[in-house]
């Protein structure tokens, strides 16, 4: 009997946590042009980035506009997903891996170390838009030094030759799978979950949430 009571109490706690998260405000809207209009831009950015960086980003070679879009989406995810109130208890490794992936992409592109995400995202999206319109000069203006190094047309050229980005491939796929697993299990209100995927065998991970704001 005591087992049934304990199980029922646990179910109520999880349900209560889920209801609390349902009442939380949605995340702030993403920068214009980051993803097509959708009810959930974070999911759209996660899906798009995971696909763009598949095979270590090989599909971005020679496609500077697509590379700028993908790196902007990665910047957004690294800044937003770990602090999204809906996923405040996601495993710490998800946020850490996304930050490592962002740093890998920044190193490849030449983004100023320690730069805040919003101006980097705005510059990349403006460059992507200009490149799609055939405006090379506009793309160069969107990537000024010292935010982008060396800046201008040289930074635009680097967009087409970022090289392999293995951490971006791993982190975006892992984040996509983890978010899907959390939602499928309904464990947004729980404090522990079993992680698989890129780890060696199943392991139990504590969920820790940190709340901050990112403005665009």
Helices and strands as residue ranges (DSSP letters): H 2-23, H 41-52, H 54-57, G 58-60, H 64-80, G 81-83, G 85-87, H 92-109, H 117-132, H 136-141, H 152-159, H 166-185, E 192-195, E 203-206
